[in-house]
Amino acid sequence: MTNGAGNGFVTIAEFNPTTGGETGVVLHIRPDKVTAVRSVPGTRAAFVYLDNGMEFCVVGAAEQVAARFATS
């Protein structure tokens, strides 16, 4: 999970809560498009909700993920 090189995007790995592992997909999300971050109970993942209605499950506790989008 690293921030994009000054391009305004946060780069983060997608997570599959059913299998408990990463999907191999890397997402590049603009922080200003994120409307909410919620934890996925029983996992090390969080749901990221976007202003266009899309949602993604990503690697990291909700607090850590929210902090990454807040400081980008």
N, C-alpha and C positions, 0 to 999 in steps of 0.2 A: 504494500500500500504506500505509494509515493505520490506526491503532488506532481502534476504536469509541470514541465519546465517553464514556469512563468506564463503559461498560455491561458490562465483563467479557469482551468479545469482541474478537478480532483480525479486522480486515477485510482481505482479501487477494484478489488477482485470480487466477482459475483460468487455467491454462496448458495448451495442447495441444502435447505434445512431438512429435507427428507433423507438424504444420504449422509449429511453431516460433513460435507467436504466442499471444496471449491469446484466450480464448474469448468475452469480453464478459460472463462471469458473475462476480459478486463474491460471495465466500464470507465468512460471519461464523462464526468458529470459537472456541469456548471453549478457552482454553489448558489447562485441567485435563482435557480430553478427548483431548488429543494424547498418543499413546504413543511415536511415533518420527517423525523427519524424516530423509529420505535424499535424496541428490542424484540427479539424472537425468543420466547421462553425456552429454556433448556438447551440453548445453543450459544455459540460464540459469534452470533450474527445479528444484523439489524436490517429492518426494512427502511428503505429510503423512498419517500413519496415525492413526486415531481408535480409541478404546476400544470402539466398537461394530462394528469390523471394516471400516468404510468407509475409503477412501483417496482423496485428491485430489491432483492435480498443480497446483502453484501457482507463481507468478512469484517468482524470487529464488533465489540460491545457498542450499544447505542450511544453511550456517553462519548466514547472515543471517536466514533463516526461523526457525530454531531459537531464535535470540536474541530475535526478536520475541515468540515464545510464552513464553519464559522470563521476560521482563520485564513481561508484561501482567497 
